[in-house]
């Protein structure tokens, strides 16, 4: 008999969890799916349907943790319903970590890059360690990184030297059809009749820094330090398991923090014995 207890999914884990969620379309092409924010359990009305990937689904909650790179300790932890976006957990993690935070660097996953709190850490001088978003490069044409972006002058220069301006109200630089039709590199850039458009992200400065760091050997070494988070999630998952023991996000958060404290004690004991 299958247990009806909710499952945990770590936000940075790759553990495969069987999916009880029906497919989006039936054999006749009619939409099935589920309603938004659907309650999937009478016994635990806070648990929700969630997806790790398009093919991996689960019912329950997600784990979120913040760790120290210098010392492998969990500084903050929280459990949230599985359907909530990752960005909603960041403010709480930052508030929990702030009293003990003294590091000059922070590691994250690409799912958190668009969150204002991550950009605020970068402005405060904290070095963000994260892989930048994967660049769209349709049919091998020029990606966004091939364009030079001057954030101070709000000016974008294309690979052929043409320039286009953008504004704070309209953060998109348009290279119109008149400009692109006469360009010798048009075939390698775009096939759109209206020309090429480059959108400037609100945190474009941070993304440019991450791209520049990844291009160097030193920067790639820094990215490898992110595996500390994966190790801590694995340590917690080994003791807590993937089955949520309690009903409700609050109690499961307390349980997650208890297992995080145990993981910290194990690390400290190993450090003292070394």
N, C-alpha and C positions, 0 to 999 in steps of 0.2 A: 504494500500500500504506500502510495506517495505521501510524504509529509507535506502539510499545508503551511509549515513555518516559512517565513520570508527568508530570502537569501541576501547575503552581502556581496557587493562587487566593489573591489578597490578601484579608485579612480585612475590609478596608474598601473593596475595589474593586467595581465593578459590571460588569466585563468578562464578556461572555457566553461560556460554554464548552460545547461540545456534550456531551450526556449519553449515555454508553454503558450506563447502569444501566437494567434492565428496570422496567416499571411494577409497582406494588404488587399489582395484580389482573389476572387474565386475563379472557377473554371469558365464562368460566363463573363468575366471582366468586371463584375460588380464590386464596389468597395465594401469590405467587411471591417477590418481594423477595430479600433476601440475609440471611445469618446475621450476627449482631452481631459486629463486629470481624473481618469476613471478610478473609482474605488474597486480594487481587485480582491479585497478580503473583508468579510463581515467581522471577523475576529480582530483584525488589525486595520482599522480604517485609514491609517496614515501611510501604509506601504503602497507602493505604486509599481506599474510596469516600467521597466527600464531597458536600455540597450547599451551593451558594451560596444558592439559594432552593428552593422546592418543585419548580420546573420546570427549574432549572439544576443539573446534576450534573457531577461530574468525578472522575477518579482521580488520587491523588497527595498533595500537601501544601498547607498553607496558610502564607502569609507573615504574620508579626506584627512590627510595628515600634513603637518609641517615639521621638517626636521632640520637639524644643524649639519652643515657639511663638515665643519671642523671636528665636531664630536658627534658620533652617530646616535643622537638622542632625539626622541619625539618631543617637540615643543608644543604642539597643538594638535587636536584631533576632534573630529565631528562626524556624525552620521546623519545623512539626509535622505528623504525619499528619492527613489531611483530616477524619477522623471524630472527632477529639478536640474536646471542648467548648472554647470560647474561654477560659473561666475558668482552664483548666490552664496557659495560657501566661503569665498575668499575673504570678505570683510570680517567674518567671525574668526577665521584662522589668523588673520593679521592682528586682530584685537587680542587674541590669546597669546600670540607670540611676542607682542610689543614689550611687555614688562621684562622679558628676558633677552630680547634681541640686542645683540651688540656686534653682529657680523656685518661685513661690508659687501657681502655678496648674497644673492638669492637665486635658487634654482626653481624652475617651473616647467610645465608642459605647455605645448603650443595652444591647448584649449583655453589657457588663462591669459594669453597675450593681449586680448582686447579689453581686459578688465581694467578700470581706472586705477585700482589699487596697485597693480603691477607697474603701470606707467609712473605713478607717484613715487614708488620706490626708486625707479630709475632717476627721476628728477632730484631725489634726495641724496643721490650719490651712491646708491647701492647697485652693485654690478649684477645684472640679471643674467643668469645662465639658462639659456633655453634655445632649442632649435627654432629658427624662424619658420613662418608658414611656408608650405610648399608653393613654389611659384607656378602660376598658370602659364604653360608654354604650349599652346595649341598648334599641332602639326609642325613643331620645331621652329616656330616663328619667334621673333624677339619677345622676351619676357620683360617684366617691369624693371628688372635689374639692369637691363640694357639702356635705360633712360636715366639721365642725370637729373636729380631733383635738388634744386636749391630751395631749402625750406625757408631761409631768411628772406630771399627775394620773391618767393612763391613763383618759381620759374622752372619749367621742365624742358629739357633738351633731348631730342630724339637722336638715334644713332647716326642720322644723316646731317645733324647740326641744326635742324629746325627747332624753334622754340615756341612754347605756348605758356600762357599765364593761367593761374587759378586764383581763387579768392577764398577767404574763410567761410563765406556763405555758400559758395559753390566749389567744394574741394575736388574738382575734376578738371584736368587740363585736356582741352580738345584740339586735336590736329585735324582740321576740317578736310573735306574732300578736295578743295582747291590745292591745299598743301600736299596731301598724300598722292593725288593723281600724278603730279609732276615728279614725285620722288623715285629715284632709281632703286630704292630698297623696299618699295611697297610690297612686292611679292613675298619678302621675308618678314614683313611686319604685320599686315592685316589684309583681309579680303572684304572688309566692311565698306559699303558704298559711301557711308558718311565719314569715313576716316578712322583714325585711332583715338581712343580716349584713355587717359591714365588717371585713375582715382587715387587721391592722396588720403591715406589712412590717418585718423586722429592721432595715432601713436606711431607715425611714420619714422620719426627720429629713432625710436627704440628698435624698430624693425631693421633700419639701416645699420645700427650698431651690431645687432645680432648677425646680420649677413657678413659684415666685415670681420667679426670675430671667428665665425665658422670657416672663413677662407684661410685662416692661419693655423699652423700646427699647435701653437700655444692655446688658441681658442678651442680647438677640438679636444685637447686634453682637459680643459675646464668642463666641457660638456660631459665627458665621461664620468665626472664626479657625481652626476645626477643619479647614478645607480644606487647611491646610498638610500634614496627614498624607496626604491624598489625593494632593497634588502629589508628595510623597516616594515614595509607592507607585508612582505613574506613572513617576517618574524611574528607580526601581529596575527596574520591569517593562520599561522600554524597553531597558535594557542586558542584563538577565538573561533576558528573554523569559518566556513562560508554560510552557516546557518545562524540567523539572528535569534538570540535567546529570549528576547523580550518583545513586547508590543509597544509601538510608538517610537518616534525618533529620539525623544528625550532620554528614555531608559537605555536605548541602544547606543546613544552617545556616551552615556556614563559607563556602559560596559566596554565600549571601545577605548575610552580613556583609562580604564582599569587595566586592560591588556597592554596598552601603550606604556603604562607605568611599570608593568612587569617586564616588558621588553627593555626599558631603560635600566632597570635593576640588573638584568642579565648582562647588559653591555658594561655597566659599571663594575660588576663582579669580575668580568673577564679582564677589564683594564687593570684592576687592582691585583689580580693574580699574575699578570704578565710581568 
